[in-house]
């Protein structure tokens, strides 16, 4: 069983357990994720969190509001695909390709 090239000068990646990645998230983001309607990956949630924090001047409350808006857009998009544009969650949006 080969273990790859052990003589490389590249740094080894630290592989974290999924719960360690979750625990490493900012407390305000973990609070938001606990009530989120969708199951977010830690990587995606952290990317959106960092972008929202930069846009709102590092205000966690405003950043959580931005994440709520992002999640609502995802839910509306999925509602169109699953139930059609007439579903109340779609807000009158058109289905893709229509």
N, C-alpha and C positions, 0 to 999 in steps of 0.2 A: 504494500500500500504506500503510494507516494505522498509526501507531504508538501509537494511543490518546491519552489526554489527558496531554500532557507538562507541563501547568501545575499539576498537583495538588500539594498540600502533604503528601500521604501519603508515608511513607518507602517506598523501593523494597525489595522482598524480595531478599535475596541467594539466588541459586539455586546450590546446590552440586551438583557432580557426585556420583553415587552413591558412588564410592570415597572422595570427600572427606567425605561424611556418615559413612561407615563408619570412616574414620581419625579422625574427631572424637569417636567413642564412647570411653568410659572403657576403659582397657586390660583391666581385669578382665571387662568385658562383652564385649569383642572375643574374649578367651580363651574365654569360655563359648560365644559364637556359633560359634567355630571347631569345636566339638564337638557342636553342637546337631543333633538329628535332623530338625528342621523348618527350612525356610528362612524366617527372620524378617526383616521389614522393619526398617530402622534405627529408624524412628519408633516402631514397636510395641515393639521390644526395649528402647529407651531409656525408654519410658513404664513398662514393667513393671519395669525395673531401678531407676528412681527410686522407684517405689512400694515395691519390696522393700527398698531401702536405707533408706528412711524407717521401715519397719516393724521392721527388725532393728538399728537403731542404727548405720547406716553400716558394717556388717561385710560386706566383699565375699564372703567364703566363705559366710556365711549367706544373702546375697542370691542367690548362684549356686544354692544349694540350693533357694531359693524358685522360681527360674526353672526348675529341673529339675522341680519339682512341677507348675508351670503347664504345662510342655511335656508331661508325662505325662498330665495331664487332657485336653489337646488330642488326643494320640495315642489315648487310650482312647475319646474321643468319636468320632473318625474311624473307629476300628476297628469300633465298633458299626454305623456307617452302611455301611461297606464289607463287612465279613465277618459281621456279626451278633453278637448278644449272647453266643453260645457261644464266641467266639474268646478264647483265653487272655489277650490284652491288655486285654480288657474288664473283667476282675475280677468277673464276675457281674453287671455293670450291665445295666439294661434298655434296650432300644432306644427311641428317642424315639417316643412315641405308643402304647407298650405298657404 
